[in-house]
Amino acid sequence: MHKKLYLFLILIFILPTHFVHSNTNNTIKEDQSTLNILSNYFSKKLLVGKANFQFLFWNMYDAKLITESGKYPSNKFALILKYNKDFSKKSVVDETINQLEKQKTFNEPELEEVKVLLNRAFRDIKKNNKFIGIKNNNEAIFYFQNEKVLKTDNSEFINLFFNIWLRKDSQNPKFTKELLGENKG
């Protein structure tokens, strides 16, 4: 009787805990529309890391990095930004250009091309709006509120854009480490 009870307790408490623990590390929780978009590009969707970006006392946005392997670097990944406050399109484009210019000095024609791409990618943002940037090898596809807003194969733009969040010497190294899954405990 005691052996059966002991075996039963092992099966109920120990084994499921192990399986649940191994599955929750990389599981992504997203609304169905976001999962549908990701399913167009990824056979598996595993979380690399997530981070919250704050500036002074403002909670700006939450970010998630998704790959098929749950590891980065990868030539195929998705960056999901869920905004926690309203932003004007102009302020987002201007700040993105500011971040890009920390990585490269643009000549006037290059800067104009970057502005065109960013103005196609961004809209006025309301709290809880979602932006998805997908890098799929040599191209990037951007979605805003489930609408495809930009597809580009401009490799320099793609690398500079995603490096705002993913490069080791980013403006916010703690945020980047969390997004890259380097602060998992």
N, C-alpha and C positions, 0 to 999 in steps of 0.2 A: 504494500500500500504506500509506504513512504517513498519507495523507489519511483513509483508511478507519479506521485505528487512532485517529487524532485525533478523528474524528466519533464513533466508538464510545465513547471515553473521555468525551467531552462528554455523550453521552446517558446513560451509566451514572452518572457522578459528579456532574455539575453539575445537570442537570435534576431528577432525583429529589430531590436535596438541597433544591432550591427548593420543590418541592411538599410534601415532608415538613415543612419548616420552617413553611410557611403553614398546614398542617393541625394541627400539634401545639399551636399557641398556644392554641386554644380547645377542644381535644378534652377531653372528660371521661372519666375512667376510674372506673367504678362497678360494683358487683355487678349482676347481672341484675335482681334484685328492685327495686333503686333505679331502674334504667333503665326498668323497666316502670311504676313509679309516675309518673316524670317524663313518660313517653310519653302518659299520660292527659291531660296538661295542656299539653305543649309539642310543636309539630311539629318543631322543631329544639332541640337542647340544647347550648348553647355556654357555656364557662367564661368568666366575667368575671374572677374572681380567686379565690385561695385563701390561707388564712392559718392559722397555728398559734397557739393561745392558750396562754400559759404564765403561771403565777402563782408568783413566787419561783422555786423549782427544780422545781415540778410541771408536767408536761405535761398540760394539762387537756383540750383537744379540738382537732380540725382542722375547719376550716370551708371550704365552697365556695359561691360564688354563681353561679347558672346563669340565663341568659336565652335567649330565642330568637335575639337579635341578637349576643350576646356583649358587650353594652354595658349600663351602668347610668347614669342611672336608667331604670327601666322599670316599667310598671304590672303586669307579669307576670314573676315571678322565683321561684326556689327557693333557699332557704338550707339547706344540708346540714351537720349537725354530727355528726362521728364522735368519740365520747368516748374518751379515752385513759386513763381511770381510772374507778373506781366512785364514784357519788354517790347519796345518798339523795334520794328524791322531795322530801322536806321541804326539804333544803338547796338544791335547784335552784329550787323554788318561791320560797323566801325570798330567794335571791339575785336571781332575776328580778324580784320585787317591788321589791327594793332598786334595781335598775337602772331600772325604770319610774319610781320615785319621784324619780330624778335628773332626769327629764324633766317630771314633773307632780306636783302635790300633789293627792292623791285625798281626796274626802270618804268617810265610812264606807260608804255604799251602793256607791259606785264601787269602793272597795277590795274589798269582799265579792264583787262581780261579777268583778273581776280574779282573785281567789283561786279562784273556781269555775272560770273558764276555764283557769287554769294547772294546777289539780289534775286537770282532764280531759286536758290536753295532756301532762303529764309522768308518768313512772313512776320506780321505782327504776332507776338506771342502772348497768349493768355495763360494764367496759372493752370497747370495740369496738361498743357499741350505737350505733345511728344514729337521729337525729331529723331529719325533713325538714319544713320550713315552706314552704308554697307560697302566694304572694300572687298571686291571679288577679283583677286589677282591683279590685273592691270586696269581695272575700271572701278568706278565708285558710283553708287546709286543712292540718292538721298530722298527720304520721305518726310513729309510734314503732315501730321494729323492723318496718316494713312494714305496720303496722296503722293504719288511719285512726282517730285518737283525738279529733279536734275539727275542726269546721267552723264558722266564725263570719263574720258580716258586720258586726261591731262595728268600724267604721272607726277609731275612736280607739284601741282596743286593738291593732288590726292595725298601725297606724303606729307606736305607741309600742314594741310588741314588736320589730318588725324594726329600728327605729332604735337598739335596744341595740347592734347591730353595724354599722349602715349610716350613721348620722348623722356629719357631719363633726366634731362636738365629742364624739365617743364617749369612753369612759373610756380606751381604748387606740387613739390615732390611727394608730400604725404598723400595727397589726392591721387597722384599718378600711381604710387605704390599700391594703394588700395584697389584702384581700377585694374591694375595688372595682377592682382591676386597675391602680391608679395607680403601682405600683412595678415595673411590668414593665420589664425591661431589654432 
